[in-house]
Amino acid sequence: MSFRDYEEALRLIETGNEITSFIGGASDLLIKKAEKKLNLSFSKSYKDFLLRFGAMSFGAEEFYGIVREDFDNSRIPDAIWYTLEERKKVNLPAHLLVFYDTGSEELFCLDFNKLNFEGEPKVVVFVPGVDLQYQSYEVISNDFGEFLLQRVKLELGIS
């Protein structure tokens, strides 16, 4: 539950580089534009992820990030575009950033209203189609690093 989890995930990603693909790192300027577009300030770990990878697939796991500067006319795996689309379509709250789609009925989001002791947003579940008053925002992970580490370990078959 710390930036160390994120760093451990990076080490494991390096060992599994044959199953890793990524868009290419986003610039600081592009990250600032994304933050402004969403009216959010990204956390240390997610910002580092965007700088290193942009967006990434690790085996079957796909982590959304920044794909291109035109946030209004992009596609998956662009987290900025997807978050904006979900805000329009299903009234996704402004404090959430969608970075992972389970492929079923749940979206995993960084919740910038729920920060841990390092200022990292918790990973919560948002279910499109459920009224906002009934959303439970179940916490999946304490932060992005912990979530990334869990998923990378799962893909590598590590307990």
Secondary structure as the mmCIF struct_conf table of DSSP 4:
data_model
#
loop_
_struct_conf.conf_type_id
_struct_conf.id
_struct_conf.beg_label_comp_id
_struct_conf.beg_label_asym_id
_struct_conf.beg_label_seq_id
_struct_conf.end_label_comp_id
_struct_conf.end_label_asym_id
_struct_conf.end_label_seq_id
HELX_RH_AL_P HELX_RH_AL_P1 PHE A 3 THR A 15
TURN_TY1_P TURN_TY1_P1 GLY A 16 GLY A 16
HELX_RH_3T_P HELX_RH_3T_P1 ASN A 17 ILE A 19
STRN STRN1 THR A 20 PHE A 22
HELX_LH_PP_P HELX_LH_PP_P1 GLY A 25 SER A 27
HELX_RH_AL_P HELX_RH_AL_P2 ASP A 28 LEU A 38
TURN_TY1_P TURN_TY1_P2 ASN A 39 ASN A 39
HELX_RH_AL_P HELX_RH_AL_P3 LYS A 44 ARG A 52
TURN_TY1_P TURN_TY1_P3 PHE A 53 PHE A 53
BEND BEND1 GLY A 54 ALA A 55
STRN STRN2 MET A 56 PHE A 58
TURN_TY1_P TURN_TY1_P4 GLY A 59 ALA A 60
STRN STRN3 GLU A 61 PHE A 63
STRN STRN4 GLY A 65 GLY A 65
BEND BEND2 GLU A 69 GLU A 69
HELX_RH_3T_P HELX_RH_3T_P2 PHE A 71 ASN A 73
TURN_TY1_P TURN_TY1_P5 ILE A 76 PRO A 77
STRN STRN5 ASP A 78 ASP A 78
HELX_RH_AL_P HELX_RH_AL_P4 ALA A 79 VAL A 90
TURN_TY1_P TURN_TY1_P6 ALA A 94 HIS A 95
STRN STRN6 LEU A 96 ASP A 101
BEND BEND3 GLY A 103 GLU A 105
STRN STRN7 LEU A 107 LEU A 115
TURN_TY1_P TURN_TY1_P7 PHE A 117 GLU A 118
BEND BEND4 GLY A 119 GLY A 119
HELX_LH_PP_P HELX_LH_PP_P2 GLU A 120 GLU A 120
STRN STRN8 PRO A 121 PHE A 126
TURN_TY1_P TURN_TY1_P8 PRO A 128 GLY A 129
BEND BEND5 VAL A 130 VAL A 130
HELX_RH_3T_P HELX_RH_3T_P3 LEU A 132 TYR A 134
STRN STRN9 VAL A 139 SER A 141
BEND BEND6 ASN A 142 ASP A 143
HELX_RH_AL_P HELX_RH_AL_P5 PHE A 144 LEU A 156
TURN_TY1_P TURN_TY1_P9 GLY A 157 GLY A 157
#
